[in-house]
Amino acid sequence: MTFWENKKKRKMPTYTFCGKTVSGPFTIPSGIITVTYDTALHFATSCPELGIVTTKSIGPEVRNGNREPVYAQVTKSTRDTFINAVGLAGPGAKAYLSELQNSPRLPSNKFFLISVFGRNTEDFVEVAQTLAEYADGYELNFSCPHAEGHGLELCSTPGLAASIVAAVKAVVPHIPIIPKLSPNLANGAIAELVTSLRDAGASGFTAINTVGPIPSEVLSNARGGLSGPTVFKRACEVVSLMRSALGPDVPIIGMGGVSSSEDVKALMKCGANFVGIGTTLTGLSTASCRDALRLMGSSGGITAVKAMQLRAPDMLFEPMTVTKITHVNPKLAILQLSGDVCSRPGQFLMVWIPGFGEKPFAPSHTAPCTIVVRGIGILTNQLVEKTAVGDTLQVRGINGYGTSFTVPAATRPGNTFIMVGGGTGIAPLLLLAKELSESTRASREDIHVYLGGRSQTELYYEEEFGMYATVHCATDDGTAGFHGTVVALLDHDLSVLTNNNPGERRNYFFYNCGPERMMAAAVKVQEKVEASQSVIRVLEASIERYMKCGVGICGVCSCDGLRMCVDGPIMGYEFLKASASFGKKHRTKTTEIIEW
């Protein structure tokens, strides 16, 4: 029973925000997790505690934001305290409108709070008019501490914030306006500000955003906003000042460092009507986020939530020296590093070169750590073309980020393991082949790997795979192995196997990693074996999406509402066959949707 329940009558409470009845007392603050609409919709339909669904801050135009790293752990001893500078990245109002127009609406018991940012009054008005058909309310971002020309500068300029509220209210008079305030304002200025905003037309308020900016040696922006339990005291202070100035009737969404049910109660005692939960969800899958929000509303939830936090990933970087470089071709290189990692097959780690960025890589070997890099951007080209033996790379996630391929404890007669890989997706399959061989004790004749590339110059690790599996190669130009695509070769071999043994019942374990359209085609071939006497025990694919943080907070790596860094990247057949995105579309780093 939640502490909002009437314990005598045992009735579940009702919550009303700006005239709308909603399902629960929580929101996830703007700019994290529910960043894409499909993720917002997924949380809205599966999490009753989430009554207010807040978007990322939307501006009038597409905005790239800052280069990675954008989210960092502050110190080794403060594992629950972080600093971020995403830089207000976003698709722009028109692209976001297009996504809303092509998606289902949120459930009726959710308040859809669209966060808006801009450099001037005209920007706020433009976004508000563009998205008016879908918004239950607008959160006006007057609080971002690290994006120059936005946020705090608007909030601290006398009269400017009030004029923006009045201008937005004039063009969308029926939509509640909810300014989000900075914690960096002087205490004496808060009462005057909130009353001026209320008088200008604000229906409620959100507070606080991250504190700062403070300097950072990790963030590409060199400074960012501080979040986590260390800012909770300030959140309570600001909410108390706002409540004293506004009286009892104006709703306040309080947030900032909330990490337990006790924190929720304390913030509500200070005057918050609803509570935002953010940093404490770092590293948690969608299912675990739902559990955490449920526990936040439980009188005994503090211990359980703290236990979840202890499972959050360590984000500190460890230096590793490049000890060996093998160039498969001028744009593809195998880098061996000096340290060991504990990744399972399919899991990834993050590699950072200061000044060039940070990206995820799934290791092919764990002892020593070995990654395969294709040069396609600033960081990867630096790794392939300019990195030399003896150079130092910064690595985090040595215990493995994300989910891994499923490896059975043992094999039995009739089990066949088939891996299909291409490009850099070949790399984690080598680690999988090794584990399949060692864990299941399956023979090389029962483990098959299909490697594909445009030509022989794109194939690698054939000899290494041969230690554990039967190797099948295919090239588009016929320079190695089968002349054609790897999927065509797989289709041929599976057809021969099932047609030549019509009464034989086999158990298939399929694993796919590489270009997504290749994997989608492979899945269509693999699922046909169910038409025979055979059974698919496992059918998985590694889904790659643009990742900024690697721990679920930035929300950019969404695929059908799940974040691939914490809910994936390894996804099973039930997800793959129902997916509206797999093999069809993905998102850019600004979250714009594009077709493959």
BAVEX-416503 format. One line per 3 residues: number of its first residue (from 1); their letters; for each residue x, y, z of C-alpha. Coordinates in Angstrom, 2 decimals, always signed. Example, Ala and Ser with C-alpha at 12.3 -4.5 7.8 and 13.67 -1.06 7.14 Angstrom:
2
1) AS) +12.30 -4.50 +7.80  +13.67 -1.06 +7.14
***
This chain:
596
1) MTF) +0.00 +0.00 +0.00  +1.41 +3.38 -0.95  +1.69 +6.12 +1.60
4) WEN) -0.81 +8.16 -0.43  -3.51 +5.58 +0.21  -6.30 +6.12 +2.66
7) KKK) -5.33 +3.35 +5.06  -8.76 +3.09 +6.66  -10.83 +2.86 +3.50
10) RKM) -7.98 +1.39 +1.42  -8.97 +3.47 -1.59  -6.40 +4.29 -4.19
13) PTY) -5.85 +8.05 -4.39  -6.70 +10.22 -7.31  -4.33 +12.83 -8.67
16) TFC) -5.29 +15.98 -10.53  -2.84 +18.21 -12.34  -4.02 +21.43 -13.97
19) GKT) -7.57 +20.13 -14.18  -6.77 +16.67 -15.56  -7.07 +13.46 -13.55
22) VSG) -3.94 +11.36 -13.90  -2.85 +7.91 -12.82  +0.05 +8.62 -10.49
25) PFT) +2.18 +11.17 -8.64  +5.41 +10.93 -10.63  +7.08 +12.20 -13.74
28) IPS) +10.50 +11.68 -15.32  +12.16 +15.09 -15.77  +12.60 +16.58 -19.22
31) GII) +15.68 +15.60 -21.19  +16.17 +12.10 -19.82  +14.79 +8.58 -20.52
34) TVT) +11.42 +9.56 -22.07  +13.29 +11.58 -24.67  +11.69 +10.03 -27.75
37) YDT) +7.94 +9.78 -28.12  +7.95 +5.99 -28.52  +9.73 +5.67 -25.16
40) ALH) +7.34 +8.14 -23.56  +4.41 +6.11 -24.91  +5.94 +2.85 -23.69
43) FAT) +6.34 +4.19 -20.15  +2.91 +5.80 -20.23  +1.18 +2.54 -21.15
46) SCP) +3.10 +0.35 -18.71  +3.73 +2.48 -15.62  +0.64 +3.59 -13.64
49) ELG) +2.75 +5.58 -11.17  +3.79 +7.90 -13.98  +0.94 +10.42 -14.10
52) IVT) +2.76 +13.22 -15.92  +4.76 +12.34 -19.05  +7.35 +15.02 -19.74
55) TKS) +9.15 +15.27 -23.06  +12.67 +16.42 -23.77  +12.92 +20.16 -24.33
58) IGP) +11.84 +20.89 -27.91  +13.13 +23.91 -29.80  +12.08 +25.41 -33.11
61) EVR) +14.92 +23.86 -35.13  +17.02 +20.71 -35.11  +19.91 +20.97 -32.67
64) NGN) +22.88 +18.60 -32.45  +23.80 +19.36 -28.87  +27.20 +18.50 -27.44
67) REP) +29.53 +15.76 -28.55  +29.99 +12.79 -26.24  +30.76 +12.38 -23.38
70) VYA) +27.59 +14.13 -22.21  +27.01 +12.29 -18.90  +29.67 +11.49 -16.34
73) QVT) +30.12 +10.20 -12.83  +31.55 +12.93 -10.63  +33.91 +10.91 -8.41
76) KST) +34.57 +7.29 -7.52  +33.02 +7.75 -4.08  +29.86 +9.46 -5.40
79) RDT) +28.49 +6.75 -7.63  +24.99 +8.20 -7.44  +26.00 +11.75 -8.36
82) FIN) +26.44 +12.80 -11.97  +27.14 +15.76 -14.18  +25.61 +16.23 -17.64
85) AVG) +25.72 +18.55 -20.60  +23.60 +17.10 -23.39  +23.28 +20.55 -24.90
88) LAG) +19.55 +20.62 -25.64  +19.91 +18.25 -28.59  +16.65 +17.65 -30.39
91) PGA) +14.82 +17.12 -33.68  +13.02 +20.45 -33.80  +9.31 +21.11 -33.41
94) KAY) +8.25 +20.14 -36.93  +10.01 +16.75 -36.83  +8.56 +16.05 -33.38
97) LSE) +5.11 +17.01 -34.66  +5.50 +14.54 -37.52  +6.28 +11.76 -35.05
100) LQN) +3.25 +12.66 -32.93  +1.02 +12.64 -36.01  +2.15 +9.13 -36.90
103) SPR) +1.88 +7.63 -33.41  -0.89 +6.63 -30.99  -1.91 +9.15 -28.37
106) LPS) -0.95 +8.70 -24.73  -3.55 +7.05 -22.47  -6.24 +9.47 -21.33
109) NKF) -5.10 +9.31 -17.70  -1.69 +10.81 -18.51  -0.81 +14.50 -18.65
112) FLI) +1.40 +15.12 -21.68  +3.76 +17.90 -20.63  +5.77 +19.11 -23.62
115) SVF) +8.95 +20.88 -22.58  +9.93 +23.89 -24.71  +13.15 +25.87 -25.00
118) GRN) +14.22 +28.84 -27.07  +16.56 +31.82 -27.25  +13.77 +34.37 -27.35
121) TED) +10.03 +34.86 -27.10  +9.47 +34.07 -30.77  +11.08 +30.61 -30.39
124) FVE) +8.80 +29.66 -27.48  +5.72 +30.91 -29.29  +6.60 +29.06 -32.49
127) VAQ) +7.02 +25.71 -30.73  +3.87 +26.20 -28.67  +1.79 +26.89 -31.78
130) TLA) +3.33 +23.99 -33.70  +2.57 +21.33 -31.06  -0.65 +22.76 -29.60
133) EYA) -2.87 +19.95 -30.89  -1.05 +17.39 -28.73  +0.02 +19.20 -25.55
136) DGY) -1.85 +18.93 -22.27  +0.59 +21.53 -20.98  +3.85 +23.30 -21.81
139) ELN) +6.85 +23.24 -19.54  +8.90 +26.34 -20.40  +12.57 +25.56 -19.82
142) FSC) +13.92 +28.60 -17.98  +16.50 +26.51 -16.16  +19.16 +24.81 -18.30
145) PHA) +22.48 +25.64 -16.59  +24.92 +24.82 -19.40  +23.43 +25.86 -22.77
148) EGH) +24.52 +29.42 -23.48  +21.68 +31.76 -24.35  +19.01 +29.50 -22.87
151) GLE) +17.56 +28.62 -19.47  +19.06 +30.53 -16.55  +19.78 +33.61 -18.66
154) LCS) +16.07 +33.89 -19.48  +15.10 +33.29 -15.88  +17.49 +35.88 -14.43
157) TPG) +16.70 +38.73 -16.82  +14.07 +40.93 -15.11  +10.70 +40.71 -16.81
160) LAA) +11.86 +38.48 -19.68  +10.50 +35.17 -18.36  +7.13 +36.76 -17.56
163) SIV) +6.91 +38.25 -21.03  +7.56 +34.82 -22.56  +4.85 +33.23 -20.40
166) AAV) +2.38 +35.95 -21.42  +3.24 +35.60 -25.11  +2.83 +31.83 -25.10
169) KAV) -0.41 +32.07 -23.12  -1.74 +34.54 -25.68  -1.36 +32.09 -28.59
172) VPH) -2.48 +28.94 -26.69  -4.82 +30.28 -23.98  -6.39 +26.87 -23.35
175) IPI) -3.08 +25.10 -22.56  -1.56 +25.29 -19.05  +1.90 +26.89 -18.89
178) IPK) +4.39 +25.37 -16.42  +7.70 +27.28 -16.14  +10.70 +25.21 -14.99
181) LSP) +12.93 +27.21 -12.68  +16.64 +27.13 -12.04  +18.05 +26.29 -8.60
184) NLA) +20.75 +28.89 -9.15  +18.56 +31.90 -8.46  +19.11 +33.77 -5.23
187) NGA) +16.55 +32.86 -2.59  +15.35 +36.42 -2.41  +14.54 +36.47 -6.12
190) IAE) +12.43 +33.30 -6.20  +9.26 +34.69 -4.62  +9.23 +37.73 -6.89
193) LVT) +9.87 +35.59 -9.98  +7.18 +32.95 -9.37  +4.53 +35.52 -8.53
196) SLR) +5.34 +37.49 -11.68  +5.12 +34.31 -13.76  +1.83 +33.33 -12.12
199) DAG) +0.42 +36.77 -12.82  +1.60 +36.47 -16.45  -0.43 +33.28 -16.91
202) ASG) +1.54 +30.35 -15.46  -0.70 +27.54 -14.19  +1.97 +25.71 -12.21
205) FTA) +5.72 +25.28 -11.81  +8.53 +22.73 -12.05  +11.68 +22.92 -9.92
208) INT) +14.55 +22.22 -9.90  +16.84 +21.55 -12.84  +20.44 +20.46 -12.37
211) VGP) +22.73 +22.69 -10.30  +25.62 +24.57 -11.82  +27.24 +24.65 -14.21
214) IPS) +30.35 +23.17 -12.62  +33.61 +22.28 -14.38  +34.23 +18.76 -15.70
217) EVL) +37.35 +17.10 -17.09  +35.22 +14.48 -18.86  +32.31 +16.28 -20.53
220) SNA) +33.04 +17.58 -24.01  +31.36 +20.83 -22.96  +33.92 +21.14 -20.10
223) RGG) +31.12 +22.00 -17.69  +27.67 +20.70 -16.87  +24.76 +20.49 -14.49
226) LSG) +25.08 +18.49 -11.27  +22.39 +15.95 -10.34  +21.85 +13.27 -7.73
229) PTV) +21.36 +13.23 -3.94  +23.78 +16.10 -3.43  +21.22 +18.55 -4.91
232) FKR) +18.22 +17.26 -2.93  +18.60 +19.78 -0.11  +18.52 +22.63 -2.62
235) ACE) +15.44 +21.14 -4.30  +13.59 +21.10 -1.00  +14.68 +24.67 -0.27
238) VVS) +13.51 +26.03 -3.63  +10.17 +24.18 -3.51  +9.54 +25.52 +0.02
241) LMR) +10.22 +29.08 -1.09  +7.93 +28.67 -4.09  +5.13 +27.22 -2.00
244) SAL) +5.36 +30.06 +0.51  +5.12 +32.61 -2.27  +2.35 +30.89 -4.26
247) GPD) +0.04 +29.67 -1.53  -1.65 +26.24 -1.51  -3.49 +26.22 -4.83
250) VPI) -0.77 +26.42 -7.51  +0.59 +22.95 -8.40  +4.34 +22.34 -8.15
253) IGM) +6.30 +19.45 -9.66  +9.29 +19.01 -7.37  +12.47 +17.22 -8.44
256) GGV) +16.19 +17.13 -7.86  +18.13 +14.30 -6.24  +15.10 +12.21 -5.24
259) SSS) +16.34 +8.67 -4.61  +13.91 +7.03 -2.17  +10.36 +7.02 -0.92
262) EDV) +11.55 +9.03 +2.08  +12.82 +11.72 -0.28  +9.45 +11.75 -2.04
265) KAL) +7.64 +12.34 +1.24  +10.10 +15.03 +2.28  +9.72 +16.93 -0.99
268) MKC) +5.94 +16.73 -0.79  +6.10 +18.04 +2.76  +8.00 +21.03 +1.37
271) GAN) +5.11 +21.76 -0.99  +5.47 +19.57 -4.09  +2.25 +18.04 -5.46
274) FVG) +4.04 +15.78 -7.94  +7.61 +14.47 -7.93  +10.15 +13.95 -10.71
277) IGT) +12.50 +10.94 -10.52  +15.62 +11.13 -12.68  +19.25 +10.45 -11.82
280) TLT) +18.42 +7.55 -9.52  +17.23 +5.62 -12.61  +20.74 +5.63 -14.13
283) GLS) +21.63 +2.22 -15.54  +18.20 +0.71 -14.96  +16.29 -1.16 -17.65
286) TAS) +12.73 -0.12 -18.43  +11.35 -2.91 -16.23  +13.61 -1.83 -13.35
289) CRD) +12.60 +1.82 -13.84  +8.97 +0.79 -13.46  +9.86 -1.15 -10.31
292) ALR) +11.74 +1.85 -8.91  +8.81 +4.20 -9.52  +6.47 +1.73 -7.86
295) LMG) +8.79 +1.47 -4.87  +9.06 +5.24 -4.64  +5.38 +5.21 -3.70
298) SSG) +5.79 +2.47 -1.10  +6.35 +3.26 +2.57  +9.03 +0.57 +2.70
301) GIT) +10.57 +1.31 -0.65  +13.71 +3.11 +0.46  +15.80 -0.01 +0.97
304) AVK) +14.77 -1.59 -2.31  +15.47 +1.55 -4.32  +18.88 +1.94 -2.71
307) AMQ) +19.63 -1.67 -3.61  +18.76 -0.87 -7.24  +21.16 +2.05 -7.16
310) LRA) +23.95 -0.21 -5.99  +23.48 -2.20 -9.19  +23.93 +0.95 -11.28
313) PDM) +26.94 +0.80 -13.59  +30.28 +2.27 -12.65  +30.95 +5.09 -15.12
316) LFE) +34.54 +5.89 -14.20  +37.07 +5.56 -17.00  +40.09 +3.29 -16.84
319) PMT) +43.11 +3.97 -19.04  +44.10 +1.13 -21.37  +47.13 +1.10 -23.64
322) VTK) +46.89 -0.03 -27.26  +49.24 -3.03 -27.48  +48.52 -4.28 -31.00
325) ITH) +46.77 -3.01 -34.13  +45.78 -5.19 -37.08  +44.31 -3.49 -40.13
328) VNP) +41.79 -5.69 -41.93  +41.56 -2.96 -44.57  +42.32 +0.79 -44.52
331) KLA) +38.98 +1.51 -42.81  +38.71 -1.52 -40.51  +41.09 -2.25 -37.64
334) ILQ) +41.40 -4.69 -34.72  +42.73 -3.00 -31.58  +44.13 -5.04 -28.71
337) LSG) +44.29 -3.23 -25.37  +46.35 -3.76 -22.23  +43.54 -4.54 -19.79
340) DVC) +40.98 -7.29 -19.28  +37.20 -6.82 -19.19  +34.32 -8.94 -17.94
343) SRP) +31.86 -8.49 -20.81  +29.53 -11.28 -21.84  +29.03 -11.91 -25.57
346) GQF) +27.07 -9.03 -27.08  +27.60 -6.61 -24.22  +29.48 -3.39 -24.90
349) LMV) +31.87 -0.93 -23.31  +32.49 +2.76 -23.99  +35.77 +4.08 -25.42
352) WIP) +36.71 +7.75 -25.10  +39.48 +9.81 -26.64  +39.42 +13.34 -25.20
355) GFG) +38.71 +15.83 -27.95  +37.35 +13.17 -30.34  +34.35 +11.71 -28.53
358) EKP) +33.07 +8.51 -26.98  +31.43 +5.46 -28.62  +30.28 +1.92 -27.72
361) FAP) +32.14 -1.22 -28.84  +31.35 -4.89 -28.22  +34.60 -6.79 -27.51
364) SHT) +35.72 -9.82 -29.49  +38.07 -10.87 -26.67  +37.99 -10.08 -22.98
367) APC) +41.54 -11.07 -21.96  +43.02 -8.86 -23.19  +40.23 -6.57 -24.28
370) TIV) +40.02 -6.41 -28.07  +37.68 -4.28 -30.17  +37.03 -3.97 -33.89
373) VRG) +36.57 -0.47 -35.31  +35.27 +0.74 -38.66  +36.23 +4.31 -39.48
376) IGI) +33.05 +6.23 -40.24  +33.19 +9.31 -37.98  +35.48 +11.55 -35.96
379) LTN) +36.29 +9.09 -33.16  +36.34 +5.91 -35.22  +38.52 +7.44 -37.94
382) QLV) +40.92 +8.56 -35.24  +41.04 +5.01 -33.86  +41.56 +3.40 -37.27
385) EKT) +43.85 +5.92 -38.98  +45.75 +7.80 -36.27  +45.96 +5.58 -33.19
388) AVG) +49.32 +3.86 -32.65  +50.67 +1.14 -30.39  +51.40 +2.75 -27.04
391) DTL) +48.55 +5.24 -27.20  +46.12 +5.36 -24.27  +42.36 +5.00 -24.58
394) QVR) +39.88 +5.70 -21.80  +37.45 +2.81 -21.23  +34.36 +2.42 -19.03
397) GIN) +31.89 -0.41 -18.67  +34.54 -3.10 -18.14  +31.92 -5.28 -16.42
400) GYG) +29.72 -5.04 -19.50  +26.91 -2.66 -20.38  +23.60 -3.94 -21.76
403) TSF) +22.24 -7.42 -22.31  +24.09 -10.43 -23.71  +23.38 -13.30 -26.06
406) TVP) +21.68 -16.32 -24.48  +24.03 -19.25 -23.93  +22.49 -22.52 -22.67
409) AAT) +24.22 -24.27 -19.79  +24.78 -27.42 -21.84  +23.96 -28.88 -25.20
412) RPG) +22.17 -32.07 -26.12  +21.75 -34.15 -29.27  +19.89 -32.24 -31.95
415) NTF) +21.06 -28.75 -30.91  +22.44 -26.55 -33.69  +23.94 -23.13 -33.02
418) IMV) +24.06 -20.69 -35.93  +25.68 -17.24 -35.87  +25.38 -14.70 -38.68
421) GGG) +27.68 -11.69 -38.75  +28.90 -8.86 -40.92  +31.07 -5.76 -40.52
424) TGI) +32.03 -4.95 -36.94  +29.18 -7.26 -35.89  +31.53 -10.19 -36.51
427) APL) +33.57 -9.22 -33.43  +31.18 -10.10 -30.56  +30.23 -13.35 -32.30
430) LLL) +33.79 -14.61 -31.77  +33.37 -14.14 -28.03  +30.01 -15.92 -28.35
433) AKE) +31.51 -18.83 -30.30  +34.12 -19.32 -27.59  +31.52 -19.30 -24.82
436) LSE) +29.18 -21.63 -26.72  +32.02 -24.08 -27.20  +33.17 -23.95 -23.58
439) STR) +29.77 -23.74 -21.85  +27.74 -26.18 -23.92  +30.65 -28.43 -24.97
442) ASR) +29.05 -28.56 -28.41  +31.25 -29.82 -31.23  +32.46 -27.70 -34.13
445) EDI) +29.93 -29.55 -36.32  +27.08 -28.22 -34.16  +28.26 -24.60 -34.06
448) HVY) +28.15 -22.72 -37.37  +29.20 -19.16 -38.11  +28.24 -17.33 -41.31
451) LGG) +30.47 -14.36 -42.11  +29.53 -11.87 -44.81  +31.14 -8.90 -46.53
454) RSQ) +31.27 -7.03 -49.81  +34.63 -8.63 -50.56  +37.39 -10.71 -49.00
457) TEL) +38.95 -7.53 -47.58  +36.02 -7.19 -45.16  +36.29 -10.67 -43.63
460) YYE) +38.37 -11.40 -40.56  +38.72 -13.87 -37.67  +38.07 -16.88 -39.92
463) EEF) +40.88 -18.90 -38.33  +39.87 -17.93 -34.81  +36.26 -18.97 -35.44
466) GMY) +37.56 -22.27 -36.82  +38.74 -23.22 -33.34  +35.14 -23.38 -32.12
469) ATV) +32.82 -23.64 -35.14  +32.30 -24.58 -38.75  +32.94 -21.42 -40.74
472) HCA) +30.92 -20.36 -43.80  +31.92 -17.23 -45.74  +30.08 -15.21 -48.37
475) TDD) +31.12 -12.15 -50.34  +29.08 -10.00 -52.67  +31.81 -10.04 -55.32
478) GTA) +32.75 -13.71 -54.93  +36.35 -13.05 -53.85  +35.91 -15.41 -50.88
481) GFH) +33.51 -18.25 -50.22  +29.96 -18.14 -51.57  +29.34 -15.62 -54.35
484) GTV) +26.42 -13.65 -52.96  +25.06 -12.36 -49.68  +25.56 -14.18 -46.43
487) VAL) +21.77 -14.39 -46.04  +21.46 -16.15 -49.40  +24.09 -18.66 -48.28
490) LDH) +22.27 -19.20 -44.99  +18.95 -19.68 -46.79  +20.50 -22.25 -49.11
493) DLS) +22.12 -24.24 -46.29  +19.04 -24.25 -44.07  +16.85 -25.34 -46.99
496) VLT) +19.21 -28.20 -47.81  +19.38 -29.27 -44.18  +15.61 -29.28 -43.60
499) NNN) +14.70 -30.75 -47.02  +17.25 -33.55 -46.80  +16.13 -34.51 -43.31
502) PGE) +12.34 -34.02 -43.38  +11.62 -36.14 -40.31  +14.50 -34.92 -38.19
505) RRN) +13.66 -32.71 -35.24  +16.40 -30.22 -34.39  +16.67 -27.37 -31.91
508) YFF) +18.06 -24.20 -33.46  +19.80 -21.35 -31.65  +20.18 -18.32 -33.95
511) YNC) +22.38 -15.31 -33.19  +22.70 -12.26 -35.48  +25.03 -9.28 -35.32
514) GPE) +25.91 -6.74 -37.99  +24.15 -4.38 -40.42  +20.49 -4.24 -39.46
517) RMM) +19.01 -4.90 -42.89  +21.23 -7.98 -43.12  +19.97 -9.17 -39.73
520) AAA) +16.34 -8.49 -40.63  +16.74 -10.58 -43.79  +18.47 -13.34 -41.81
523) VKV) +15.64 -13.45 -39.28  +13.11 -13.97 -42.09  +15.15 -16.96 -43.27
526) QEK) +15.66 -18.36 -39.79  +12.03 -18.23 -38.76  +11.11 -20.51 -41.68
529) VEA) +12.58 -23.52 -39.90  +9.50 -23.60 -37.67  +7.61 -24.89 -40.71
532) SQS) +9.64 -28.09 -40.48  +9.85 -30.47 -37.56  +12.54 -28.27 -36.07
535) VIR) +12.15 -25.81 -33.17  +13.67 -22.38 -32.65  +14.94 -22.27 -29.08
538) VLE) +16.71 -18.92 -29.37  +16.55 -16.25 -32.07  +18.36 -13.06 -31.15
541) ASI) +19.82 -9.98 -32.83  +22.09 -7.21 -31.63  +20.33 -3.93 -32.36
544) ERY) +22.67 -0.98 -32.76  +21.36 +2.53 -32.13  +23.12 +5.86 -31.65
547) MKC) +24.25 +5.91 -28.01  +25.35 +8.97 -26.06  +25.47 +7.87 -22.41
550) GVG) +25.42 +4.06 -22.54  +23.47 +3.86 -19.26  +19.89 +4.64 -20.26
553) ICG) +19.67 +8.29 -19.22  +20.01 +10.23 -22.49  +17.27 +8.15 -24.13
556) VCS) +18.58 +8.58 -27.69  +19.06 +4.85 -28.43  +15.34 +4.14 -28.53
559) CDG) +13.90 +1.32 -30.61  +10.15 +0.79 -30.31  +10.17 +2.52 -26.94
562) LRM) +13.01 +0.52 -25.40  +16.51 +1.90 -24.87  +19.06 -0.37 -26.47
565) CVD) +21.84 +0.44 -24.00  +19.92 -0.99 -21.03  +17.02 -3.01 -22.49
568) GPI) +19.28 -4.30 -25.30  +21.29 -4.41 -27.40  +20.51 -8.14 -27.60
571) MGY) +16.81 -8.57 -28.34  +14.82 -11.77 -28.71  +12.46 -13.00 -31.39
574) EFL) +9.25 -11.79 -29.74  +10.58 -8.23 -29.91  +12.05 -8.61 -33.38
577) KAS) +8.90 -9.94 -35.04  +6.69 -7.25 -33.45  +9.08 -4.37 -34.03
580) ASF) +8.00 -1.46 -36.21  +11.63 -0.30 -36.47  +13.89 -3.35 -36.78
583) GKK) +15.35 -3.31 -40.30  +13.15 -0.38 -41.29  +14.10 +2.83 -39.50
586) HRT) +16.29 +4.30 -36.81  +17.12 +7.63 -35.19  +19.88 +10.15 -35.67
589) KTT) +21.75 +11.62 -32.71  +19.09 +14.35 -32.58  +16.40 +11.59 -32.40
592) EII) +15.01 +12.37 -35.86  +13.55 +9.22 -37.48  +15.08 +8.15 -40.78
595) EW) +14.55 +5.12 -42.98  +17.31 +2.54 -43.43
***
